[in-house]
Amino acid sequence: MRQYKVIDIFTSEQAWWRGRPLTDAIIERVRDMRIAARTMVVKGSQGSYETGEAAGMEKIEPVSYNMPVRITIVIPEAELERVSEAIDEMVDDGIIGVHDIGLITHRTRGVLLPRHIRVRDIMTSEPRKVGLSTSLDEVARLFLASSFTGVPVVDQHGRPVGVIAQSDLIYRANMPLRIGLLARSDPEKTASVLKVLASKRAGEIMTKPAVTVGQDKLVSDAVKIMVEKKVKRLPVVDEAGKLVGNLSRLDVFSIVIKECTARNSCNGPPISVQNLLTASDIMSHRIPTVLPDAPVEELMNLIGCNDIQRVCVVDRDGRFLGMISDVDLFSAFSGIPGIWDYAAKTSLGRPGGHDEDLRKHLRSRTATQVMNTNVVTVKEDEPIDEVMRIMLDHGLKRLPVLDAEGAFKGIISRDSLLREVV
């Protein structure tokens, strides 16, 4: 039987450490050690101390004064010395004891997001923002130079009044290409798009009102807002409503990975994590697949008309061969005249251009010739925390899921991961 240790601290309500109640300080100290520990504080109803002072008023007064307190810490035996040294320096009024406890099992629920983390603890401070009068070409340039495609719009007092996302530029300002394609298009094409956008202002097309979250809110509450409102990021505001940060899905995933790493690296016996889902539990089956001989023109229309950015290529037995994104498609033909006008139409879900020579060229190329075969994938039984780590490490927005034989089963998106965090 594996050994754990129990540290018991018998103290009082008046015990403090560095200006804080001793109970709060000890719980935080043990928590910050990131070890497989559990703590508990119990307040007594009656008791006495070495001085003869009695605590409690024997069933007469409901208001207590300096009641006795017991703090219990259960830890793996290997952590005893480190924890006891830390606790010893903190307790200047009380008794510290230790005894053995035989371990039968150590289980924990598969909770991905720590309940105590607040928005201010993980938000990105000093976020990028634009004003109501900021021209849309400036907004587009900001997106082109960044890894994000959404930014809060603030008033003269620094309070978020709206948000501009890539979709606002496309559907409200008629930007003909999404940012990923615009960044790879012909420089003259990019310049002409920016010139048209320069005539409009952020306040004219922003989505309003801005969906915000207070910096003191729990991250779990913020994630629920992101899922319910279907937003990828939240402007963070202070008590006065001023913008102080930004909370994105990546910020949430980062803290989940940090906490899971701490849990998995605990010294002592392994912890059995209960009810933690796998890749197959949250993957989506609604992702188009094509065969290797599918013509490129068909792929372009499929991606454009279905408002998707990628398709998976599989053989006739369903085995995964690669993935094709809209960027892969149009970059492969970037030197062909008329391709970016064709891209502008298909990326907005409109039929392709009428240049027959161009369409003939597109029909002559197949999925095999343009697909990306260097694709990161996961197996169906991969735990969710590891899936999240892979997507974060590789900067992926979507991750294909395969079975043991390499057959394509589905795809995991950041949105589905965020829902699992909730």
N, C-alpha and C positions, 0 to 999 in steps of 0.2 A: 504494500500500500504506500503510495507516495505521501510525503510529509509536507504539510503546511504548518505555519506558525500563527498563533493568535496573540497579538499585542493588546493588552488592556490598559487603559489610562483612566485612573479614578481621580477626578478633579472637581471643580465647581464652576458655577456660572460666572463668577468674578475673575476667572483665570483668563488673562489676555496675553497676546504676544505681538509686539511691535504695533500697538494701537488697534489690534483687531481681536475679536473673541478667539480664544484658543481653538475652539471646535472648528471654526471656519478656516483658520490658518493651517491646522493639521490636515483637514480634508483636501485643501488646495495643494499642500506640499506633497501628499501621497499621490494625488491625481497627476501632478506635473512630473512625477517620476516615471510615468508610463509603464507601470508594471501590472501584473495580473493580481490586483488587490481589490478588496472590497472594504469599505469603511461604514461604520454605523455609530450614531450618537444617541444615547438614551439619557433622558433627564429623570432623576429620582423624585419621588414625592416627599420623602423624609430622609434624614440622615444627620450625621454629626462629623466634626472635624477634630484634629489633634488638640486644638485649643479648648475644646469643650463646647464650642459654638454649635448650636442645634440648627438644622435646616428644616423648614416646613413648620406648619402650625397645627399639627394633629387634627385634621378634619374640620377646622374652624374657619380659617381664612382662605379664601380662594386665590388670593394673590401671594405668589411665592417670593422668597428673598434668598438669593445665593443658594439655589438648590444644588444638590450633588449631581454630577454629570459623569457618565461613563462613555469613553470613546473606544470602540473596538475596531481593530484593523486585522484582517485576515490576508496573509501573504504566503507565497512560496518560501520554503525554508532558505533557499539561496539568497533571498532578499533581506533576510533578518538583520544582518549587520548594518547594511546601508540605511534601512528604514529606522532602526532603533537609534542609530547615531543622530539622524536628523531630528527625531522626536525628542530625544534626551535634551537637546539644547533649547527646545521650545517650551518644555514643561518646567516652570519654576514653582508650581504649587500643585502637588498631587503625587500619586503613586503609579509607577509603570511596572507592569508585570508581563510575562510571556509564558505560553504553554503550547504543547503540541496539539495538533488536530489531524487525524487521519483522513486523507482525501479519498472519497469514493468517486466522485465526478466533479468536474468544473465546467459548467455550461454557461453560455451567454446567448442572448437573443441576437439574431442577425440584423442589428440596427446599424445602418451605414452612417447616418449623420448624428454626431454627438448632440445630445439634447441641450447642453449648456452653452454652446457656442452662439455668440451674438454677431449680428451683421458687421458691427464696427471691427470685430476681431479678424475678419477675412476679406473685407471689401478692398477694392483698389482706391487708394486715396488720390486726391487731386486729379480727377478724371478729365478727359477731353470733353469739351462742350462747345456749343455754338450759340450765337444770339439770334433773336428774332429777325434781325436785318442781315444776317450772314447770307451771302450769295450761295446759290446751290453748287456752283463750280468749286467754291472753297470746300463745301461739304464733300463733294465727290473726290477732290484732291486729298482730303483727309482720309477717306476710306481707301483710296488707292495706295496711300503710303502706310497703311496700318493693317493689322490682322483682324480688325473688327469692321462691321458694316451697320453700326447703329450708334447714335450719339444724342444726348439730351439737349434740348433747347431751353435756355434760361432767359428770364426777364432781366430788367435793369438792376434788380435786387439779388440776382443770383439764384432765384427760385426756379425749379424746373416747371415749364408750362406745356411742354410737349416733347416728342421724340421723333427724330428722323432716322428711318431705316432705309436700307437699299430698296425695299419694296415701295416706299414713298417716292423715291426718285424715279423708279420705273413706271409706276401706275399713275402718279399724280404730276410728275414733271416730264414724262415721256422720254426718259433716258432709254435709248434703244438696246443697250446691252447691260447685263449685270456686271458688277465690279470685277469679278474674276476674269470675265472675257474682255472687258474694256482695258484691263491692265496689259493684256497680251495682243491687243489689236494694233493696227497700223497707227503710227504716231499722228498722222494727219487725221485719221478717223477719231482718235482720242481728242485731239485739239478741237475738232468741229463739234463734238458732243459737249465738251466743256464750255465752248463759246455760247451754245444755245442755253445751257443751264445757268449761265451768268446773269441772265435777265430776270431770274426769279429769286425769291428770298425764302429763308427757312420757315418763317412764320406763315407763309402761304400754303405750304404743303405738309407741314408736320402733322403727326398723329397726336390728337389731344383729347382729353387732358393726359398728362404724363402719369403713368402708373409708378408710384414711388414706394419706398419703404424707409422707416425710421432707423437710424443707426443703432438704437438700443433694442430693436426687435430681435427675437431669436431667428437664427438662420433657417430653422425648420419652418417658421411662419413665412419667411421670405420665399422659400422654395415653393410653398403651397400657392403663393400669389403668382409666381412665375408660371406654374403649371395651369392654374385656373384662368389666367389672363393670356396664356400662350405667348409669353415674351421670353426673349433669350437673356435679357439683362434688366436690372432695375436701378434707376438713379436712387442714391441714398441721401437722405436729408437729415438735418439736425432739428432741434426743437423749434427753431424759427422757420423751418421749411426751406432752408438754403441747401444747395447741393454741396455735399462733402465727400461723396465717393460714388463708386459704381460697383454693383454686385452682378457678376456674370455666372453662367453655368460652369465655366472653367474654375472660377473661384470656389464654387461649391465642391466640384470634383476634387480639387486639390486638397481641401481639408478632409474629405472622406478618405483619400489615399493616405494622407498623413496619419489619420487616426487608425486606419486598418493596419498600416505598417507598424505602428506602435503596439497594437494588440498582438500582431503575429510575431513580433520580436521579443515578447515578454519572456523573461527567464523562468525556468521551472517547467512543470508539466504542460503539455499542450492544452489549449482551451477548446472545447467542443462548441463550435458556433452553430446555433440552431436556426432553421428556417431561412438560411441565406440562399437566394435564388441563383440560378445559373444562366448562361447565355441563352439557352433554348427557351427559358421562361419568359423572356422579355423581347425576343427578336420579333421583327415584323416580317410577314410573308408577302406583304404588298410591295414588291420591288420587281420591276420588269426584267425579264431575262431574254436573251437572244442567242441564236446559234452562231457559230464562228463564220458562216458564209453570208450573214445578213449584210445587205448593201449599206454603205455609209449614209446614203440619202435617207434610207428608211430609219436609221438610228437618229439622224438629226431631227426628223419630223416626230419620232417617238418621244425624244427628250423634250422638244419644244412644246408639242401639243398637250403633253401630260404634266407640264409644270414640274418636271424632275430634272435633276442635274447629272444623273448617271444611270447606267444599266449594267447588269452582270452578264458575262458571256459564259455559257455552259455548253458542254457537248451533248450528244443525243441521249446519253445515259445520265445527264444531270450533274456531271462533275464540273466543278468550278474551274474556269480557265483564266479569267481575268475580269477587269472592270473598265468601262469606258465612261468618261465624264464629258461634259460639253467642252471643257477646256482641251481635253485630249483631241476631240474631233476637230475643232476649229484651228487649233495650233498645228495640226498635221497638214492643213491646207492653207496656212497663212500666206503663202506666196502666190496663191491663185487669184487672179482678178475677180472681184465681185463676191469673194467669200464672206467678207465682214458685213456686207449688206444682207447676204443670205442669213448670216448668223443673227443679225438684228431682228429679222422677221421670225425665225424659228425659236429664238430665245424668248419671244413674247407669245408663243403659241400660235403664230400665224403660218400659213403655208409658205414654203420656200420660194425663192425668186424664180423668175421665168427664163433665166439664161440657160438655154438648152445645152450649150457646150459645158457649162459648169455642172449641170445636173447629170450629164452623161459621164463626166469625170467622177462625180461622187458615186454613181451607180457602179463604176468599175472597181471601186475599192470596197473591201469587206471588213467586218468587225475584227477578224484576226490581224489585219494589217495596222489597226490603230489602237487596239486594246492595250491596257497596261497590265503586264503580267507580274510586276513586282508589287503585289498587293498584300498587305498585312491581313491575316484572317485569324479566327479563333474557332475552337471546337465547341460543340454543343454543351459540354459539361464544364466549361470554364466558369469559375465563380465570378459573380458580378463585380466584386472589388478588383479582381485581376483584369476583367474586361475594361473597367474604368481606367486602370493604370495604363493599359496598352494604348487606349485611345488618347489619353493625356500625353503620354511619352512621345507618341508619333504625330500629335496634332490632328487626329482624325475626327471627322464629323459623323462618319458612318463606318461600320465594321462588318464585313461578311462573316456569316456563321456557317461552318461546314460540319458534316458528320464524320465518323471515323474513317469512312472510305473516300472522303474528299468531295462528296456531293453537296451542292449548295442548298442550304436549308432556309436561310433568311438573312436579315440584316438588322444591326443594332444602331440606333441613332442616339445623339445626345439627348434628344427629347425623351426617349424611352428610358434612358438612364436616370434622367432627372425625376421622372415619375416614380421610379423604383426608390430613389432617395426619400421621397415623401412617404 
